[in-house]
Amino acid sequence: MSDLVLVTGGTGYIAGWCIATLLDRGYRVRTTVRTLEKRDAVRAAVARAGTSVDVLDDRLEFVIADLLHDHGWSDALDGCSGVLHVASPLTATRDEDAVIRPAVDGTLRVLRAARDAGVRRVVATSSCGAVYYGHPERAEPFDETDWTVVGGGPMSAYVKSKALAEREAWDFVDREGGGLELAVVNPAGVFGPALSADATSSLGLVKRLLDGMPGIPNLWMGIVDVRDVADLHVRTLEAPDAAGERFIAWGDGPVSMSEIAEVLRSRLGGAAAKVPTRTLPDWLVRMVGRFSPEVGDLVPLLGQRRTATSAKAQRELGWHPRPWQDTIVDSATSLVEFGLVGPRDVP
């Protein structure tokens, strides 16, 4: 293919794998960075995914653009047939506006520029956080017809940002999108190999286990591999019938952090020597969360066993996620290789 696709936020964890996947499938790729000083880091990250230097030289280009400013977006979208809008802040903070504003305003900025440039389709990265928060617990899985109720219960600024940004995206396309097509991917907790020491996203949970955190919190989560998330983005970009649809990216779950810890201990040997075995009481996690924004973001998740289904993506797009155990091991291995959890040998 010779189509040019824009991937926003090229330094990000999911974005790096999206760039690599698109290049592997023959696309030309343009990606946004906030400064051109990031070019070499992005190139190195994508090369780590297996992309050759020749392909990087021939089919990857960069443009400066920021979610909070209009400048640069018309250049970024010029000549593009599609967009993977992946960029969005993932920061533990009590300043909700610092997360929500770039997520919402940035999404609208990208959609407006894409419409004006005559782009065919935008695939936006949302989250299961936009699907199943603010609801009473239930046994049946959530699906693409479900929406997070902002204000319906405790949730982090990040969860709010994803729910609000996705709602605004659909409203914009309905109201003034013209011929622009929108589709959305809603991943669960994204794990898998990091491509750089900086772009590790939710791998912080695995890092804390390997570093020997005091104990294991009572957390349960859906797990999906970052490589499978990137694959689903490209399938959603390509499938004619995907326009106007949401697709949940859910591999397995809910998986407990105790189960994750057990997989690390059983499959990483000495690299997992510090992984804890005892469970932390919820009251202690809540107390620590009063002082630590990172821990505070986890408090609403304590004991929650939400589950969702990716049956739609599997049925309509032929997408199939890999086993969560392999994803967790690959996550840990990459953290060790980058030296993020100390000089240990991985078998």
N, C-alpha and C positions, 0 to 999 in steps of 0.2 A: 504494500500500500504506500501511496505517497501523501496521504492526508496528513495535515499538520494539526496536532492536538496540543492545547495548552494545559499544563498541569500547574495549578497554583501552589505556592509554598514549597518550592523544590528542596529545601533543606529538611523537610519533615520526614517522619518515620514512614507513614503510609505513602507519601508522595514519592519518595525514593524508589520504592518497589513499583509504584504505578509507572514511573518513568521507565524503569528497566523492562517492565512487562510490555509497554507500548513499543519500545525500541526493538524488543525481541520479536514482536509481531509485524515489524516492517514500517511502523509509523515514523514520521518526523515529529519531534517533540520540542516544544518551547516551554520553558518553566520560569516562573517568577521568583525573584530573590529581592531582598530589600537593599542589598549592596552587591556589586559585581565581585567584591572580594570573596564572596561565597562560592564562586564558580568552581574553583578547584576542589573544594570540599564536596560539592554535589557530584562532580565528575568522579571523584574517588569513591564516593558511596555507591554510585550506580555501577561502576566498574567492579566493585566487590560483589554485586549481584550476578556478575558473569558477563556483562556487556563489554565488548572489545573496544580498544582505543579508537580503531578506525570508525566504528559505528558512532562513538561519542563525537568524534571530529566531524563526521558527515551529517549527523541527523539530530544533534542536540544543540539547542541554542538558548540564550538567556536574555531576560529583560527585567528591568527594575520596576517593581510595583509594590504598593503597600495597601493592605486592606482598609486603612483609615484615610486614604487620600485618592483622589480621582486621577492624579497624574500617572501616566504610564500604562493605564489599562487599555486605551484605544490601540496603542502600539502592541500591547501584549496579545490582543485578540485579532489583529490584522491578519487576514489570510487563513484563519483557523476554521476547520470544519466542526470541531468538537472541543469541549472543555471538561476536564476532571477538576472540579473545584474542591480541593482537599484542604486547603489552608484554613486553620481556625485555631485560636489559642487553647492550649491545654495546660492550665496553670492552677495550682492550688492557691486560692486567695479568698479573702473575705471581702475584697473590693469587687463586687459583682459586675460593675460597669466596665472594669478593665478586661473582662472576659466577654461579656454579652455584647458590648458595643462593636468590637471588631468582628465578632461572629455574625451579627445581624447586618450591620452596615456594610461589612465586607462582602457578604453574600449578595446583597442587593446591588452593590457596586459592580461585581463580576457579571451578574445577570443583565444589568442594564447595558454594560459595555458589549456583552456577547450578542444581545439583541441588535444593538446598533451596528455591529460588525457583520450581521447576517450569519452568525453561527447556527448550525443546524441543531445541535443538542448539547446541553450541559448536564453532566452527571455530578451531583453534589454529594459529598460525604457528610451524612448526618450521623446518627448513633442510635443504638437501642435506648439510650437515654431520652430520646424523643418519642419512645414507644410506650414504656411500661411503668413510668413513675407516676405517683399521685393516685394510684388505684389500690383498692383493697387486695390483700393476698388472694390468689386463686390457683387452683390446681392446673387448669388448662393453659397451654402456652399462649402468649401474646403473638399477634401477627400484624401484618401491614395495615390492617384496618384500625388498629389501636393507636391512641395518641396520649402522650404524657399530659397530665393535668398540672400545669404550672400553678403552684400554690396549693395543690391538693395534698401536700405532705412535705416532709423534709427532703431537700435535694441540694446538691452542690451547685455552685455558679456555673460550672461546666455543663451540667445536665440542663440547667435552664437555658444556657446559651444555645445548645443544640436544638432543643425543642422550639425555642422562639425563632431561631434562624431558619429552621425548616418550614415552619408555618409561614413566615414572611416570604420565603422563596416561592411556595405554591401560590400564595396570594398575589405576588407580583406577576407571575406568569399568567394567571387567570385574568388579572386586571389589565396588564399592559405588556404582556410578553410578545405580542404579535405572532410571528411564526416560530418563535423559539420553543424547542422541546425541552422539558425538564424531566429527569429521572433521578432517583435518590437511592443511595445505599446506606443501610442502617446497621453498622457492625456492632457486635457484642464487644467484650474486652479484647483488644487486639494485642496479640503476642507473636513471637516468632523472632527470627534472627535480625539483629540490628545491623544497619549498614554503616553506621558511624558511632563514635562515642557520644555524640550529642543527641542524635535522633533515636531515642529509646522509648519514649512514650510510656505506656503502661508497664514496661519491663521493670519499672521501679519496684513493683511488688516482688518480682523474682529476685532482684538485687538485694532487697532487704532480707529476704530469707537466706540467701547465700552469705550475706554479711553477718548473720547470727543475731537477728532481732530478738528481743527478750522472750517472745512467744508468738503464737499464731493466733491472729484475731479470727473471730467467728464470721468469716466472710465467704460468700458463695457468689460465683460469677459465671456468665457465659464466656466461652473462650473461642476465638477464631484466629486463624493464622494470617499474618499480615500478607503473605504471598497469595493466599486465597482471597483476601479482601481486594488486592490489586487485580487479580484475575476477574473478580465479579464486577469491578468498575469497568473493565474493558468489555466484558460481555454485555453489560448494560449499555455502554456506548454504542455497540455494534447492532444489537438486536432491534429490528424495526418496531416490534410490538412493545418495547420497553418504555417508550415515551409515555409520560404521565403516570409512571408506576414507582412504587417503593419496593425495595428488596432487602430483607433482613439477612445479614451475614452472621450466621450462628453456626458454630461447629459442634460444640458439646456444652452441656451444662444443664443445671447449675453444678459447677465443680467447686468444692471447698478448698480453701487454702491449705487445710490439712492434707487433702489428697495431692495437691501440688507439691507440698513439702515431701510427701512420701515418694513421689516420682523422682524428685531431685535426689533424695538420699539413695534410692535404689539404682539409679541409672548414671549418676555422675561420680560416684566413688568419693575420692578425696576432695574433689571440688565442692562437694556438699557437706563437708565435715562440720560446718558451723550452723547448718540448718536446724532450727529448734524443733523440739518434739512436743512441748507443752502448749496448751491452749490458754490464751489470755482471757480473763473474764471481761464481759462487755462493759462493766462499770469502769474498769481501768482504762479501756480504750476511749470511752467517752470523756473521762477526766483528762487524759492526755490531749484529746481533740480540742479541748478548750484553749489550749496554748499553741497547738501545732495545726496550721491550716491543712497540711497534707494529711494528717491523721483525721482532722475534722471532716474532710471530704468523705472519709470512709465510714463515719459514724452512721449516716442514714442507711448504709448497706448492711449493718450488723444483723445477722440472722435471717436476712431476706433471701428467699430462694426463688427469685423471679426466673421464669423460663420463657423462651420465645422459639419460634420455628422458622427455619429457612426452607420449608417445603416449596414455597413459591419460586425461589431462585433455582432450586434444584429441578423443579418441574418445568418451568418456563425457559430457563436459560442453560440448563444442562450443567449447572455448577455443583461441585462436590467438594466439601471441606475435608482436610486431612485430620487424623486423630489428634486430640488435644495433648496427649502425652508426648508425642513427637515434637509438637509445637513448643511445649514448655522446655524440653531438653535442648532444642535448638536455640531458644531464647537464652538459657543459662550459658550455653557454650559460647555464644557470641559475646556475652558480657565478660566472660573470662578472657576470651581472645583480645578484647579491647582493654583489658587490665582494669575493668571497672569494679571487680570484686576481689582484687588482690592476686598475687602471683601463685596460682594453684595450677596443677596439671590436670588436664581433662583426658580421661581415657579414650 
